[in-house]
Amino acid sequence: NWIRADGSTDYKPASGRYHLYVSYACPWAHRTLIMRALKGLEEAITLSIVDPLMDKDGWEFSDGPGCIPDTVNGARYLREVYIKADPNCTGRVTVPVLWDKETGTIVNNESREIIRMFDLEFDGIAQSDISFYPENLREEIDKTIDAIYQPINNGVYRAGFATTQQAYEEGVTELFDALNYWEGVLGKQRYLCGDRITEADWCMFTTLLRFDSVYYVHFKCNWRRIFDYPNLWNYLKDLYHQPGVKETCNIDHIKQHYYKSHPFINPSGIVPKGPQISFSD
């Protein structure tokens, strides 16, 4: 479902009506947290943040550092929110989740659609009038988001979750071919679609942020670090320092989640102390 400012759906933008469930660890959920901050929607859209550890019971709400409990539905596990929306739900329980308090159901759980709604449909409520989907770039933005999805956003998972050498090599080769390509693009322009930040950049950012801390080792994406790409590294730092963004980045949650939630990859559950990364240097 979509929230529409023109009233063409049952879901209209309204301050205090919607609640966002996210994980600091998840790159898809992180996109929505960033857009909520950039648009100045923190007071309008309430928030819950799950525990970084995802075990056999799935995403859990806890009182751990950086976590925010479910103040809307009082759930212990995110699956309870899905079941409340649909008692017959048997699908995957994922973040992000955008919840409508008025109708008591899930509006949407697709990150790309949620950031688009936050970007466009909440302009009458948002504290910031900046747009990351300008009309003159919309076709290019959509094409770019499509272009980075399979080889980069999903590519790290294809490599990391591969169960055969061939599948791993296919995933990791496509990943670094794509990173090499965008390194070249960023040598000619500041952002993915030109001289201004767009939704495409935030879709790229959340993968790059996790790369050197997690994907390089945990998912065996170790051909090169993002730090080793001069243009991608400077681009990552630029985005990180955009107002409100670094406050949405929790490297501790990210590392705790990946290294402890995938026993088939890291049976010991040991979380490495490094690497030491400064996004200011």
SEZASE-537971 format. One line per 10 residues: number of its first residue (from 1); for each residue x, z, y of N, C-alpha, C. Coordinates in steps of 0.001 Angstrom, whole numbers, plus 500000, padded with zeros to 6 digits. Layout:
BEGIN
NUM) X/Z/Y/X/Z/Y/X/Z/Y ~ ...
REM end
This chain:
BEGIN
1) 500827/500000/498806/500000/500000/500000/500873/500000/501259 ~ 500271/499552/502337/500989/499466/503607/500272/500247/504694 ~ 501050/500896/505521/500542/501475/506760/500577/500377/507803 ~ 499450/500171/508470/499377/499100/509467/498841/499642/510792 ~ 499552/499336/511869/499131/499776/513188/497886/499040/513668 ~ 497631/497832/513113/496478/497048/513564/495189/497449/512863 ~ 495242/498458/512001/494038/498935/511338/493563/498068/510195 ~ 494373/497148/509732/493946/496223/508676/493987/496856/507288 ~ 494509/498083/507170/494487/498806/505899/493873/500180/506122 ~ 493685/500903/505037/493135/502258/505140/494151/503255/505666
11) 495397/502816/505791/496473/503720/506210/496944/503345/507604 ~ 496660/504222/508559/497045/503979/509940/498159/504948/510332 ~ 499082/504517/511176/500128/505440/511621/499520/506594/512410 ~ 499940/507792/512083/499451/508980/512776/500465/510090/512598 ~ 500737/510806/513654/501700/511899/513596/501166/513015/512717 ~ 501971/513463/511775/501603/514550/510896/500822/514152/509660 ~ 500447/512890/509542/499644/512454/508403/500479/512206/507146 ~ 501709/511773/507309/502499/511319/506154/503678/512260/505868 ~ 504039/512289/504597/505131/513151/504114/506072/512310/503273 ~ 507371/512490/503512/508381/511705/502817/509148/512576/501835
21) 509177/512131/500576/509975/512791/499543/511237/511962/499313 ~ 512402/512617/499407/513657/511886/499222/514669/512721/498443 ~ 515741/512055/498058/516962/512697/497583/518087/512260/498501 ~ 518924/513205/498929/520110/512833/499688/521024/511937/498863 ~ 520959/512097/497532/521882/511389/496648/521523/509921/496474 ~ 520249/509616/496477/519775/508275/496138/519961/507303/497300 ~ 520645/506191/497089/520856/505235/498185/519564/504594/498682 ~ 518607/504406/497773/517330/503800/498166/516552/504763/499055 ~ 516490/506030/498663/515789/507028/499470/516508/507255/500803 ~ 517835/507176/500766/518619/507409/501973/518256/506418/503076
31) 517930/505198/502692/517516/504201/503681/516350/504715/504520 ~ 515370/505304/503843/514163/505751/504543/514464/506949/505435 ~ 515358/507808/504977/515749/508970/505777/516452/508521/507053 ~ 517299/507503/506923/517989/506952/508090/516995/506352/509077 ~ 516067/505539/508581/515115/504895/509489/514216/505917/510165 ~ 513836/506945/509456/513047/508040/510042/513804/508668/511202 ~ 515120/508850/511030/515929/509443/512091/516130/508479/513258 ~ 516462/507242/512958/516742/506268/514007/515533/505997/514893 ~ 514354/506036/514297/513128/505773/515057/512571/507025/515729 ~ 513202/508158/515486/512720/509391/516094/511388/509835/515527
41) 511275/509774/514207/510023/510128/513536/510095/511466/512800 ~ 511134/512260/513098/511299/513518/512373/510123/514468/512558 ~ 509550/514514/513738/508410/515407/513985/507103/514804/513471 ~ 507039/513498/513388/505799/512827/512984/505635/512743/511476 ~ 506753/512638/510748/506711/512478/509287/507470/513638/508667 ~ 506760/514526/507978/507390/515694/507373/508204/515289/506148 ~ 509011/516230/505641/510047/515860/504681/510232/516903/503587 ~ 510468/516417/502371/510950/517243/501266/512191/516579/500684 ~ 513190/517391/500307/514426/516883/499724/514649/517564/498385 ~ 514748/516780/497323/514891/517321/495980/516311/517828/495736
51) 516457/518606/494675/517758/519078/494235/518610/517884/493794 ~ 519923/517932/494005/520742/516774/493605/520798/516542/492099 ~ 520677/517585/491303/520758/517425/489852/519436/516903/489303 ~ 519498/515800/488587/518313/515261/487919/518540/515353/486417 ~ 517850/516284/485763/518019/516455/484324/516852/515823/483581 ~ 516603/516272/482364/515571/515654/481527/514172/515782/482121 ~ 513965/516741/483017/512661/516918/483649/512520/516116/484940 ~ 513561/515384/485304/513492/514537/486492/513815/515297/487769 ~ 513481/514697/488891/513757/515290/490199/513006/516609/490338 ~ 513733/517630/490809/513178/518974/490923/513353/519496/492346
61) 512372/520267/492803/512491/520943/494093/513112/522314/493860 ~ 514072/522685/494703/514742/523959/494523/515069/524557/495886 ~ 515668/525751/495849/516093/526402/497087/517592/526265/497290 ~ 518180/525242/496642/519610/525005/496782/519980/524516/498166 ~ 521280/524541/498470/521747/524090/499794/521305/522655/500091 ~ 520729/522469/501268/520309/521140/501686/518963/520695/501154 ~ 518355/521485/500280/517066/521104/499696/515909/521602/500564 ~ 514806/520879/500531/513585/521279/501238/512445/521221/500235 ~ 511748/522324/500007/510695/522346/498982/509504/521471/499337 ~ 508625/521301/498373/507399/520524/498576/506370/521403/499275
71) 506274/521256/500584/505338/522066/501370/503942/521468/501429 ~ 503772/520290/500849/502476/519613/500892/501681/519846/499606 ~ 502307/519577/498478/501619/519691/497196/502076/520882/496351 ~ 503112/521570/496816/503599/522738/496106/504151/522441/494728 ~ 504652/521233/494532/505141/520822/493220/506521/521412/492944 ~ 506788/521646/491658/508134/522020/491234/508950/520788/490894 ~ 508285/519812/490284/508932/518560/489914/508222/517407/490610 ~ 508979/516382/490960/508396/515238/491644/507346/514548/490778 ~ 507486/514598/489469/506512/513954/488588/505103/514507/488827 ~ 505002/515771/489257/503698/516369/489535/503012/515670/490708
81) 503812/515197/491658/503263/514468/492804/502697/513134/492335 ~ 503428/512454/491457/502954/511185/490906/501664/511387/490108 ~ 501606/512446/489333/500417/512707/488508/499230/513085/489381 ~ 499485/513786/490478/498393/514110/491390/497798/512845/492001 ~ 498660/511881/492292/498190/510607/492844/497460/509782/491798 ~ 497952/509844/490550/497363/509082/489451/497553/509871/488151 ~ 496496/510554/487683/496614/511364/486467/497045/510565/485233 ~ 496871/509252/485275/497249/508405/484147/498638/507789/484315 ~ 499376/508258/485297/500691/507697/485585/501649/507879/484413 ~ 502268/506784/483989/503254/506839/482902/504561/506143/483293
91) 504640/505659/484526/505824/504920/484972/506956/505843/485385 ~ 508012/505242/485893/509186/505991/486336/508872/506803/487593 ~ 509438/507979/487656/509279/508861/488811/510529/508720/489673 ~ 510394/508051/490792/511537/507712/491636/511332/508182/493068 ~ 512423/508275/493788/512392/508476/495236/512872/507183/495892 ~ 512404/506917/497096/511551/507736/497959/510078/507637/497578 ~ 509309/508584/498099/507856/508556/497978/507275/508846/499354 ~ 506371/507998/499804/505657/508235/501052/504240/508670/500705 ~ 503892/509880/501074/502634/510519/500684/501683/510591/501875 ~ 500405/510325/501626/499376/510435/502662/498637/511752/502476
101) 498786/512660/503408/498128/513964/503314/496607/513833/503447 ~ 496165/512833/504191/494726/512681/504465/493951/512293/503214 ~ 494469/511344/502454/493771/510885/501248/494329/511511/499977 ~ 495438/512229/500092/496020/512910/498947/496564/511973/497887 ~ 497311/510974/498331/497854/510027/497363/499159/509416/497862 ~ 499834/508718/496980/501061/508010/497338/500695/506700/498034 ~ 501284/506472/499179/501086/505205/499880/502043/504153/499316 ~ 503315/504546/499160/504331/503567/498781/505572/504284/498256 ~ 506253/503672/497300/507526/504238/496824/508628/503182/496751 ~ 508462/502116/497523/509473/501059/497592/510236/501196/498912
111) 511524/501471/498826/512304/501793/500022/512291/500677/501058 ~ 512399/499458/500613/512447/498334/501558/511151/498235/502357 ~ 510045/498505/501723/508756/498450/502408/508560/499661/503311 ~ 509044/500820/502896/508900/502014/503720/509718/501893/504999 ~ 510947/501394/504902/511734/501260/506134/511112/500226/507066 ~ 510500/499206/506515/509825/498203/507336/508637/498822/508059 ~ 507888/499671/507365/506760/500344/508007/507239/501291/509100 ~ 508261/502071/508824/508795/502981/509841/509295/502196/511046 ~ 509904/501058/510796/510507/500250/511851/509457/499596/512746 ~ 508397/499084/512149/507427/498276/512898/506106/498962/513210
121) 505581/499700/512239/504197/500159/512360/504036/501483/513101 ~ 505121/502207/513330/505033/503512/513978/505512/503479/515429 ~ 505571/502299/516019/506092/502180/517376/505311/503020/518386 ~ 504025/503196/518166/503216/503988/519085/503479/505479/518986 ~ 504199/505887/517951/504473/507305/517708/505961/507608/517816 ~ 506774/506652/517435/508229/506844/517374/508800/507227/518738 ~ 509812/508090/518715/510473/508504/519950/511458/507451/520442 ~ 511834/506519/519558/512750/505448/519938/512051/504101/519798 ~ 512278/503211/520769/511652/501891/520718/512589/500826/520171 ~ 513744/501233/519647/514676/500275/519069/514061/499610/517841
131) 514324/498328/517668/513819/497593/516505/514987/497075/515678 ~ 514873/497245/514372/515892/496729/513460/515398/495499/512699 ~ 514259/494962/513183/513692/493753/512583/513170/492851/513696 ~ 514071/492427/514593/513642/491603/515735/513113/490253/515262 ~ 512142/489741/515977/511450/488521/515558/512394/487344/515368 ~ 513385/487212/516221/514262/486036/516140/515220/486084/514953 ~ 515320/487244/514276/516236/487373/513151/515533/487681/511830 ~ 514217/487676/511835/513504/488170/510659/513792/487377/509394 ~ 513834/486078/509495/514124/485270/508310/515529/485564/507787 ~ 516487/485671/508697/517864/485935/508277/517998/487342/507699
141) 517310/488307/508280/517361/489677/507771/516835/489742/506341 ~ 515683/489119/506111/515104/489131/504766/516021/488443/503757 ~ 516602/487324/504152/517527/486613/503257/518760/487456/502965 ~ 519245/488170/503962/520440/488988/503776/520156/490176/502857 ~ 519022/490825/503049/518649/491942/502169/518530/491452/500726 ~ 517938/490272/500565/517852/489676/499217/519246/489381/498665 ~ 520129/488886/499527/521459/488452/499085/522337/489614/498638 ~ 522190/490781/499262/523051/491907/498899/522451/492755/497780 ~ 521168/492576/497511/520518/493464/496536/521141/493388/495141 ~ 521124/492204/494529/521542/492110/493131/523042/492351/492931
151) 523905/491716/493704/525333/491913/493433/525902/493232/493943 ~ 525328/493805/495013/525922/495005/495618/525061/496244/495391 ~ 523864/496292/495975/523020/497477/495818/522752/497799/494355 ~ 522369/496784/493605/522119/496963/492177/523371/496742/491349 ~ 524332/496042/491913/525541/495692/491181/526342/496895/490721 ~ 526411/497927/491560/527149/499125/491152/526502/499767/489927 ~ 525173/499705/489860/524467/500267/488705/524625/499380/487476 ~ 524629/498077/487674/524851/497171/486546/526210/497434/485905 ~ 527208/497671/486740/528535/497993/486212/528551/499389/485590 ~ 528023/500349/486308/528092/501736/485864/527293/502049/484625
161) 526145/501396/484470/525275/501663/483324/525459/500655/482195 ~ 526408/499767/482336/526659/498760/481293/527045/499441/479982 ~ 526576/498875/478881/526902/499421/477556/527739/498449/476726 ~ 528085/497307/477317/529002/496375/476661/530061/495945/477664 ~ 531198/495550/477178/532279/495091/478045/531858/493870/478844 ~ 531126/492970/478204/530699/491752/478881/529757/492062/480041 ~ 528779/492948/479791/527829/493296/480849/528549/493969/482015 ~ 529487/494845/481696/530255/495518/482737/531052/494513/483565 ~ 531757/493625/482898/532602/492677/483617/531773/491716/484458 ~ 530616/491324/483972/529743/490464/484766/529287/491191/486026
171) 528838/492432/485848/528359/493199/486990/529445/493472/488010 ~ 530618/493915/487538/531668/494291/488471/532293/493063/489142 ~ 532333/491934/488448/532871/490710/489051/531955/490212/490164 ~ 530643/490194/489905/529695/489776/490939/529730/490733/492124 ~ 529904/492008/491850/529982/493008/492912/531139/492716/493854 ~ 532334/492528/493304/533496/492336/494172/533552/490942/494783 ~ 532959/489970/494116/532817/488656/494753/531962/488786/496011 ~ 530893/489563/495914/529999/489753/497059/530679/490569/498157 ~ 531380/491615/497787/532092/492411/498793/533138/491562/499506 ~ 533837/490728/498764/534818/489833/499386/534149/488881/500377
181) 532977/488382/499992/532255/487465/500873/531874/488161/502184 ~ 531300/489359/502084/530850/490042/503301/532021/490578/504114 ~ 533144/490847/503473/534360/491171/504218/534725/489996/505130 ~ 534580/488786/504614/534853/487599/505423/533864/487429/506558 ~ 532601/487653/506268/531563/487539/507305/531842/488522/508436 ~ 532190/489764/508068/532415/490790/509087/533729/490589/509833 ~ 534535/489666/509380/535713/489284/510147/535367/488358/511299 ~ 534152/487816/511276/533709/486878/512296/532611/487450/513197 ~ 531895/488451/512717/530817/489045/513498/530745/490533/513170 ~ 530108/491292/514061/530156/492748/513933/529232/493284/512834
191) 528071/492629/512681/527095/493121/511696/526660/491979/510780 ~ 525917/492303/509750/525590/491307/508729/524838/490108/509281 ~ 523983/490342/510265/523168/489247/510803/523547/488866/512225 ~ 524719/489269/512654/525140/488867/513990/525688/490023/514793 ~ 525260/490126/516046/525854/491099/516959/525013/492351/517149 ~ 523955/492517/516336/523146/493717/516455/522835/494285/515077 ~ 522611/495579/515022/522297/496252/513760/520859/495941/513368 ~ 520668/495608/512089/519332/495314/511586/519070/496109/510306 ~ 517879/495952/509769/517531/496610/508508/518519/496251/507407 ~ 519035/495040/507439/519984/494607/506412/521227/495499/506404
201) 521665/495908/507566/522852/496754/507641/522609/498120/507010 ~ 521428/498665/507221/521133/499970/506617/520975/499847/505107 ~ 520520/498701/504636/520448/498483/503186/521844/498374/502587 ~ 522789/497845/503315/524174/497777/502865/524864/499134/503001 ~ 524605/499818/504095/525309/501057/504420/525219/502103/503315 ~ 524046/502317/502757/523890/503421/501811/524661/503184/500515 ~ 524902/501932/500158/525761/501653/499004/527229/501852/499365 ~ 527644/501342/500504/529040/501481/500911/529428/502948/501084 ~ 528527/503762/501619/528820/505168/501848/529210/505882/500554 ~ 528559/505529/499447/528777/506195/498161/529927/505591/497363
211) 530442/504485/497813/531340/503702/496979/532629/504434/496608 ~ 533396/504849/497593/534703/505425/497295/534598/506808/496655 ~ 533542/507549/496985/533357/508893/496429/532819/508878/495006 ~ 532015/507863/494681/531321/507873/493390/531520/506592/492593 ~ 531135/505472/493146/531079/504243/492357/532463/503794/491896 ~ 533463/504029/492702/534829/503594/492364/535295/504204/491038 ~ 535018/505491/490848/535441/506181/489626/534301/506249/488608 ~ 533214/506842/488997/532123/507154/488059/531523/505896/487435 ~ 531382/504836/488232/530798/503580/487739/531868/502522/487436 ~ 533141/502931/487486/534256/502035/487134/534332/500801/488025
221) 533868/500940/489254/533953/499839/490225/535276/499987/490984 ~ 536381/499853/490233/537663/500272/490776/538640/499132/491044 ~ 538111/497971/491323/539003/496869/491705/539621/497138/493072 ~ 538766/497572/493993/539233/497965/495316/538282/499024/495857 ~ 538788/499874/496762/537937/500795/497499/537384/500089/498741 ~ 536334/500613/499300/535860/500090/500585/536939/500326/501643 ~ 537674/501413/501525/538775/501711/502444/539808/500582/502468 ~ 539904/499838/501369/540891/498755/501265/540423/497454/501901 ~ 539177/497422/502359/538636/496251/503059/538586/496589/504556 ~ 539479/496067/505360/539511/496469/506770/538185/496282/507503
231) 537528/495164/507284/536290/494894/508021/535126/495732/507508 ~ 534983/495819/506194/533913/496637/505629/534107/498113/505969 ~ 535350/498583/505972/535612/499980/506276/535268/500302/507730 ~ 535682/499446/508655/535343/499674/510064/533842/499562/510297 ~ 533226/498651/509600/531767/498478/509668/531055/499735/509174 ~ 531517/500282/508052/530928/501499/507507/531049/502649/508502 ~ 532210/502809/509110/532411/503885/510084/531537/503695/511320 ~ 531392/502461/511746/530541/502146/512898/529110/502615/512639 ~ 528574/502263/511486/527203/502633/511160/527062/504146/510993 ~ 528049/504756/510366/528010/506199/510139/527886/506962/511451
241) 528513/506433/512499/528521/507133/513779/527393/506713/514722 ~ 526465/505917/514250/525283/505653/515058/524484/506952/515199 ~ 523914/507216/516364/523248/508509/516604/522217/508851/515522 ~ 522374/510024/514936/521417/510528/513965/521726/510187/512524 ~ 522685/509286/512288/522923/508800/510926/523731/509777/510092 ~ 524833/510279/510625/525687/511141/509800/524958/512404/509357 ~ 523944/512819/510114/523165/513996/509721/522335/513745/508474 ~ 522136/512471/508125/521380/512142/506907/522296/511970/505697 ~ 523608/512085/505909/524584/511826/504844/525078/513150/504263 ~ 524870/513346/502981/525285/514577/502328/526144/514216/501119
251) 527437/514128/501339/528354/513710/500276/528346/514699/499110 ~ 528165/515976/499404/528117/516965/498329/526946/516694/497395 ~ 525764/516457/497938/524601/516112/497110/524870/514843/496304 ~ 525486/513872/496954/525773/512597/496290/526672/512816/495081 ~ 527757/513528/495257/528698/513755/494155/528097/514638/493072 ~ 527394/515683/493468/526762/516563/492490/525778/515793/491616 ~ 525003/514917/492242/524009/514151/491487/524658/513224/490475 ~ 525524/512358/490938/526059/511331/490038/526900/511934/488920 ~ 527788/512845/489255/528711/513354/488239/528052/514333/487265 ~ 526919/514932/487672/526257/515910/486794/524996/515376/486117
261) 524444/514272/486614/523161/513785/486106/523279/512674/485078 ~ 524506/512231/484805/524716/511133/483862/525658/511573/482743 ~ 525182/512410/481818/526072/512906/480754/526602/511817/479833 ~ 525912/510688/479779/526391/509579/478954/527596/508892/479587 ~ 527809/509118/480875/528987/508592/481565/530036/509682/481761 ~ 529592/510871/482130/530499/511992/482419/530039/513227/481635 ~ 530329/513278/480334/529792/514350/479472/530151/515761/479935 ~ 531301/515929/480558/531722/517268/480973/530946/517779/482184 ~ 530401/516858/482962/529712/517262/484179/530636/517769/485267 ~ 531922/517566/485102/532879/518015/486115/532791/517107/487340
271) 532722/517734/488497/532649/516993/489764/534030/517002/490412 ~ 534614/515849/490663/535953/515810/491265/535967/516366/492680 ~ 537080/516991/493053/537192/517531/494411/537347/516431/495444 ~ 537995/515353/495069/538241/514272/496023/537263/513143/495850 ~ 537512/512066/496527/538618/511887/497475/538311/512497/498836 ~ 539347/512742/499612/539149/513202/500976/538935/511976/501852 ~ 537744/511876/502399/537389/510702/503196/537001/511147/504595 ~ 537587/510522/505584/537212/510764/506966/536629/509483/507536 ~ 535416/509572/508018/534786/508403/508621/535103/508305/510113 ~ 536043/509127/510557/536469/509089/511956/537799/508394/512135
281) 538590/508310/511056/539925/507714/511170/539874/506198/511262
REM end
